[in-house]
Amino acid sequence: MRRILIILALAVALLPAPDKHKPAPLRAGTLLVAMRPLPLHAGDPGRTMAGALPFLGAWELTSDNPAFGGLSALLVEPGDRVLALSDSGTLMGFNMRADDQRRPFIAPLPISPAERDKPWWWWDSESLTHDPQSGRYWVGFELQNRICRYSPGFARVESCRGWPQMADWPKTGSIESLARLSDGRFLAIGEMAMTREGAHQALLFPGDPADPATADPIPLGLVPPQGFRPTDAVALDERRLLILGRRLTLAELFTGAVAIVTLPDHPRAGDRIVGRTLARLAPPLLADNYEGIALSRDHAGRRNLWIVSDDNHEFFQRTLLLRFALPDDL
C-alpha cells in the first residue's frame, strides 16, 4: 500500500498542469549546498560500473534554501562548477571542489519587461544548453512551448521563439530536452509528444532556435530504450548525442537509462534515431527521478558525464548528483 501511495503521489506531481505548490523563485543570493557522498550500490560499496559507464562518485544534495530542488537541467563548467536549472525558472550555481572560490548562488532567470506580470509558475524551465564560444545559453520552456536565448552570464533574455511544429506538444511534456550540436545545430525532444509510429517527436534546427531568421526544423522520431521517456540530452559532437531517459513503475519506482543516438548524415523529415543503451540506473543501484545530464572535462582532459535528479520538492525524493567517466571509444 505504501508503494502504491508513493506512485500516486508521484503521478500527481508529474501531471500536465502548473504546480503552484512549488516554491516561488527567490531574489538572487548566496546558495549553501551540503553534499553527502553515496555509493553507487549500497550493498556493494566497491561497485565501479553502471553498464558501460565507470562510476566516479555520487552525492545527495541538500540546502536550507526552500527554493533549492526541482532540478530539471544541468551544465558543468570547467573546474566542476555546477549550473543547474529548476522547473520554476530558478538558476543555481555551486562548486564541487572545496578549493573553488567562486560564489555559490541562486537567482531567477531574467524576464523581459513585457512579461513581468506573468505568474511565476508560468516559467516551467525544463531544458538548458550552452555555446562555450559565445557564452550564450538557451532554455526550453514547457507550458509556453518555446525556446529563449540568454546573454553570457544570464545577464538578460535576448530572444524567445515558439515554433508551430511544437504547438501541439503536451504543455508539460514538451521541450524536456534541448541540446546544441558542435556544428551549431540544435535538437529539441518532446517527452510526451509522439509520432504516429510511436517515437518521440524531435526537431532538428539548422541554427539558433530562438532566432526569428532560423529556417524550419527537420522533424525526426526518437526511439529511446524501451519503456523510457527522454528527459534530457547532451551532444558529443556534430552527430552523436547522449539521451537520458526516465521510467516510473510500480515494481521499481523511478529508474533511469543513458543511451547514445547518432543522427543521419543527411537527415530527412520522418527519419528515426534509435538509442543504444549504455547504462541503466535501477535498484539496487542509485535510482530516482533523473532529469538532467551534462558533460565536462576533468583536469586531465578526460570526459565526465553528470546526471542529476529532480526531487519534485517532495520529502520522499532526493536530489542526487552522479558522476561517471565517459569511455574513450564513445
Secondary structure, 3 states (H helix, E strand, C coil): CHHHHHHHHHHHHCCCCCCCCCCCCCCCEECCCEEEECCCECCCCCCCEECCEEEEEEEEEECCCCCCCCEEEEEEECCCEEEEEECCCEEEEEECCCCCCCCCEEEECCCCHHHCCCCHHHCEEEEEEECCCCCCEEEEEECCCEEEEECHHHCCEEEEEECHHHCCCCCCCCEEEEEECCCCCEEEEEEEEECCCCCEEEEEECCCCCCCCCCCCEEEEEECCCCCEEEEEEECCCCEEEEEEEEEECCCEEEEEEEEEECCCCCCCCCEEECEEEEEECCCECCCCEEEEEEEECCCCCEEEEEEECCCCCCCCCEEEEEEECCCCC
